[in-house]
Amino acid sequence: MTERAGKNTLIKISGVATIMTAEATTLITTGLVYQITNAVKQVLDIATVPTVLVGGSAVSAATYTVNYLNGKITFLSSATRTVTVTGKYLPMTTAAYANQMSNSRACDMHEATAFQATHKSRIAGLKSASGTLAQFDVTDTTYSDALAAGLPVVMEIRTGLADEPDRFWALLESTEVQAAIDSIQSETISWVSKDAWLRLGV
């Protein structure tokens, strides 16, 4: 992995779901995969089922799958289409006062060793991610509101400005505010993944 300065990290968190109507898409994979063209609207609200239109007419949800984290529509069969999407997207806002973060990914490993084997055998199980985010506390209630609501948010992390971001469906476990007479008041947020994470473009 290439060394880089931590200051180049960029973190965003999802905001309030916003309506979009007949949003244009760009063909990614010939005849099959289409992505919402406007990068600002590519993270879809998981609580809202989008309507996919081909040539202006809604098509059956049985004919495609939706990737909510990157605004991609994948059809089950290849064809020439003009695809638009109506629904809600989550605007991503930079965590302007964030100054420290960590994230880790894990995969449960289950032992599957049979009698008389001389080496352990393992198979991969469930995957998860977790992390922390520290920021200067400026009376922003975004994280505490999300924690109280118990609703998932989208965390977007870029380790360099030109990198593809990692996006996570995240549930907030805790927020802790700290203050000392000789330092700036700060807030530390802990989160765990919900369902899946995605590197943009996958």
Secondary structure, DSSP 4 states (H G I P E B T S, - for coil): -----GGG-EEEEE-S-EEEEEEEEEEEETTTEEEES-GGG-SB-TTSPPEEEETTEE--GGGEEEETTTTEEEESS-----EEEEEEE--EEE-TTEEEEEEEEEEEEEE-PPTT-SS--EEEEEEEEEEEEEEE--S--HHHHHHHHT--EEEEEESSTTSPPEEEEEEEEEEEEEEETTEEEEEEEEEEEEEEEEETT-
